[in-house]
Amino acid sequence: MKSEKDQTRATEGGRGSESPRRSQRLPSPSMKRVVAALIFKDDQILVCQRTRHQTMPLKWEFPGGKIEDGEQPRDALRRELNEELGIDATIGEEVARIRHEYKNGSAVELRFYAVREFQGEIENRIFKDMRWAMRSELPSFDFLEADLQLVRELAEGKIASNVKA
């Protein structure tokens, strides 16, 4: 059973015939709403390392960012990928939704979307480092705490790499 601290919802495409679990609660006004992309290339996923000057410095994450007021999640992710990587991405289906509360009391709701198609060449505009990683390699990166459950599920094959985009 998952704790209220971390709740993940994987879509049917990510977990076979299991139906998605949905939280009935809406994010509180103080909960930061974030979107992130699982950008797939062959059997690899793009991972990015934060700079020393960002909060949670040098941690690895999937590219994305905050949903602005009045913005739809897919639109926010398309904007963030353009700002961070210089690409115009086709945002696929939602793969997972995670709510996480950090020890300092801050909370975040993360929505992860599959991205298999984009226009332009990926360029590193804000990160210290970026790498294409095999799913089995993901646990070796020092990921943000809120991403760890998804990283484990990706590495264990619980979320399909052939998620439809």
Backbone hydrogen bonds in HBPLUS format (Angstrom, degrees):
<---DONOR---> <-ACCEPTOR-->    atom                        ^
c    i                          cat <-CA-CA->   ^        H-A-AA   ^      H-
h    n   atom  resd res      DA  || num        DHA   H-A  angle D-A-AA Bond
n    s   type  num  typ     dist DA aas  dist angle  dist       angle   num
A0099-ARG N   A0007-GLN O   3.15 MM  92  5.40 137.0  2.34 131.3 143.8     1
A0009-ARG N   A0097-ARG O   2.82 MM  88  4.90 130.5  2.07 125.5 140.5     2
A0097-ARG N   A0009-ARG O   2.87 MM  88  4.90 121.4  2.22 119.0 135.6     3
A0011-THR N   A0095-VAL O   3.24 MM  84  5.44 147.6  2.35 123.4 129.5     4
A0014-GLY N   A0011-THR O   2.92 MM   3  5.30 140.8  2.08 108.1 119.5     5
A0015-ARG N   A0012-GLU O   3.22 MM   3  5.25 142.4  2.37  99.6 109.7     6
A0031-MET N   A0028-SER O   2.89 MM   3  5.18 154.3  1.96 112.0 120.5     7
A0032-LYS N   A0107-ALA O   3.07 MM  75  6.31 160.4  2.11 146.8 140.8     8
A0109-GLU N   A0032-LYS O   2.83 MM  77  6.24 158.4  1.88 165.4 170.0     9
A0067-ILE N   A0033-ARG O   2.86 MM  34  5.64 165.5  1.88 149.1 148.7    10
A0034-VAL N   A0109-GLU O   2.85 MM  75  6.04 170.6  1.86 167.3 166.2    11
A0111-ARG N   A0034-VAL O   2.89 MM  77  6.34 146.1  2.01 144.2 154.8    12
A0035-VAL N   A0065-GLY O   2.88 MM  30  5.53 165.3  1.91 155.9 156.5    13
A0065-GLY N   A0035-VAL O   2.86 MM  30  5.53 135.8  2.06 148.0 162.1    14
A0036-ALA N   A0111-ARG O   2.85 MM  75  6.21 148.5  1.95 159.6 160.8    15
A0113-TYR N   A0036-ALA O   2.93 MM  77  6.38 156.5  1.98 159.4 166.4    16
A0037-ALA N   A0063-PRO O   2.78 MM  26  5.68 157.4  1.83 167.8 175.6    17
A0038-LEU N   A0113-TYR O   2.82 MM  75  6.01 164.6  1.85 159.3 160.5    18
A0115-VAL N   A0038-LEU O   3.00 MM  77  5.88 154.4  2.06 143.7 136.5    19
A0046-LEU N   A0039-ILE O   3.06 MM   7  5.55 150.6  2.15 146.6 155.8    20
A0040-PHE N   A0115-VAL O   2.98 MM  75  6.29 153.7  2.05 159.8 168.1    21
A0041-LYS N   A0044-GLN O   2.91 MM   3  5.23 158.1  1.96 142.2 146.7    22
A0044-GLN N   A0041-LYS O   2.87 MM   3  5.23 160.1  1.91 128.8 134.7    23
A0045-ILE N   A0133-ALA O   2.86 MM  88  5.37 154.4  1.93 144.4 150.2    24
A0133-ALA N   A0045-ILE O   2.94 MM  88  5.37 171.7  1.95 143.5 145.0    25
A0047-VAL N   A0131-ARG O   2.85 MM  84  5.45 166.7  1.87 163.6 168.2    26
A0131-ARG N   A0047-VAL O   2.90 MM  84  5.45 160.0  1.94 156.5 161.6    27
A0048-CYS N   A0061-GLU O   2.82 MM  13  5.35 172.1  1.83 164.1 165.5    28
A0061-GLU N   A0048-CYS O   2.73 MM  13  5.35 147.3  1.84 153.0 164.4    29
A0049-GLN N   A0129-ASP O   2.80 MM  80  5.09 167.0  1.81 151.9 150.4    30
A0128-LYS N   A0049-GLN O   2.91 MM  79  5.52 151.4  1.99 153.1 157.8    31
A0050-ARG N   A0059-LYS O   2.87 MM   9  5.57 172.3  1.88 161.8 161.3    32
A0054-GLN N   A0051-THR O   3.45 MM   3  5.63 164.6  2.48 105.3 109.5    33
A0059-LYS N   A0056-MET O   3.43 MM   3  6.11 156.9  2.49 135.7 135.7    34
A0060-TRP N   A0142-ASP O   2.83 MM  82  5.67 164.0  1.86 130.6 135.5    35
A0144-LEU N   A0060-TRP O   3.00 MM  84  6.10 139.0  2.17 175.8 163.9    36
A0071-GLU N   A0068-GLU O   3.01 MM   3  5.39 158.0  2.06 138.6 138.0    37
A0076-ALA N   A0072-GLN O   2.90 MM   4  6.15 156.8  1.95 159.1 166.9    38
A0077-LEU N   A0073-PRO O   2.96 MM   4  6.26 156.4  2.01 151.2 157.2    39
A0078-ARG N   A0074-ARG O   2.96 MM   4  6.18 159.9  2.00 146.4 151.9    40
A0079-ARG N   A0075-ASP O   2.98 MM   4  6.19 161.3  2.02 149.1 153.9    41
A0080-GLU N   A0076-ALA O   2.89 MM   4  6.10 165.2  1.91 151.4 155.7    42
A0081-LEU N   A0077-LEU O   2.90 MM   4  6.05 162.7  1.93 153.6 157.6    43
A0082-ASN N   A0078-ARG O   3.13 MM   4  6.30 146.4  2.25 140.4 149.3    44
A0083-GLU N   A0079-ARG O   2.95 MM   4  6.24 160.0  1.99 153.0 158.6    45
A0084-GLU N   A0080-GLU O   2.80 MM   4  5.92 166.5  1.81 156.5 160.0    46
A0085-LEU N   A0081-LEU O   2.89 MM   4  5.34 152.4  1.96 129.8 138.7    47
A0086-GLY N   A0082-ASN O   2.96 MM   4  4.32 135.7  2.16 111.1 119.7    48
A0125-ARG N   A0084-GLU O   3.11 MM  41  5.23 150.5  2.21 170.2 161.2    49
A0123-GLU N   A0085-LEU O   2.90 MM  38  4.95 161.4  1.94 134.9 140.3    50
A0088-ASP N   A0119-GLN O   3.05 MM  31  5.05 162.7  2.08 142.2 147.7    51
A0119-GLN N   A0088-ASP O   2.88 MM  31  5.05 159.1  1.92 132.2 137.7    52
A0090-THR N   A0117-GLU O   2.93 MM  27  5.51 172.6  1.93 152.1 149.6    53
A0092-GLY N   A0114-ALA O   2.75 MM  22  4.92 150.0  1.84 174.5 173.3    54
A0114-ALA N   A0093-GLU O   3.08 MM  21  5.80 160.5  2.12 156.8 159.1    55
A0095-VAL N   A0112-PHE O   2.67 MM  17  5.51 158.7  1.71 147.3 154.9    56
A0112-PHE N   A0096-ALA O   2.87 MM  16  5.23 174.4  1.87 158.2 159.3    57
A0098-ILE N   A0110-LEU O   2.84 MM  12  5.14 159.1  1.89 148.4 155.5    58
A0110-LEU N   A0098-ILE O   2.71 MM  12  5.14 162.7  1.74 159.8 163.1    59
A0100-HIS N   A0108-VAL O   2.87 MM   8  5.40 162.9  1.90 159.8 165.5    60
A0108-VAL N   A0100-HIS O   2.88 MM   8  5.40 154.2  1.95 154.5 163.1    61
A0102-TYR N   A0106-SER O   2.82 MM   4  5.49 159.8  1.86 169.5 174.8    62
A0105-GLY N   A0102-TYR O   2.90 MM   3  5.45 161.0  1.93 120.7 124.7    63
A0137-GLU N   A0134-MET O   2.89 MM   3  5.30 144.3  2.02 111.4 122.2    64
A0138-LEU N   A0135-ARG O   3.24 MM   3  5.37 149.7  2.34 103.2 111.6    65
A0140-SER N   A0137-GLU O   2.94 MM   3  5.66 154.9  2.00 125.5 133.3    66
A0141-PHE N   A0138-LEU O   3.09 MM   3  5.71 167.2  2.11 122.5 126.6    67
A0143-PHE N   A0141-PHE O   3.05 MM   2  5.69 124.6  2.37 107.6  91.9    68
A0147-ASP N   A0144-LEU O   2.96 MM   3  5.42 148.0  2.07 113.4 123.0    69
A0148-LEU N   A0145-GLU O   3.26 MM   3  5.47 156.2  2.32 107.8 114.5    70
A0151-VAL N   A0147-ASP O   2.94 MM   4  6.14 160.3  1.98 158.1 164.7    71
A0152-ARG N   A0148-LEU O   2.96 MM   4  6.20 160.1  2.00 150.2 154.5    72
A0153-GLU N   A0149-GLN O   3.00 MM   4  6.30 162.0  2.04 149.4 154.3    73
A0154-LEU N   A0150-LEU O   2.84 MM   4  6.07 157.1  1.89 154.8 160.8    74
A0155-ALA N   A0151-VAL O   2.94 MM   4  6.11 165.7  1.96 151.6 155.6    75
A0156-GLU N   A0152-ARG O   2.89 MM   4  6.05 147.9  1.99 149.0 157.9    76
A0158-LYS N   A0153-GLU O   2.86 MM   5  5.01 137.4  2.04 158.0 160.0    77
A0157-GLY N   A0154-LEU O   3.12 MM   3  5.19 157.3  2.17 103.5 110.4    78
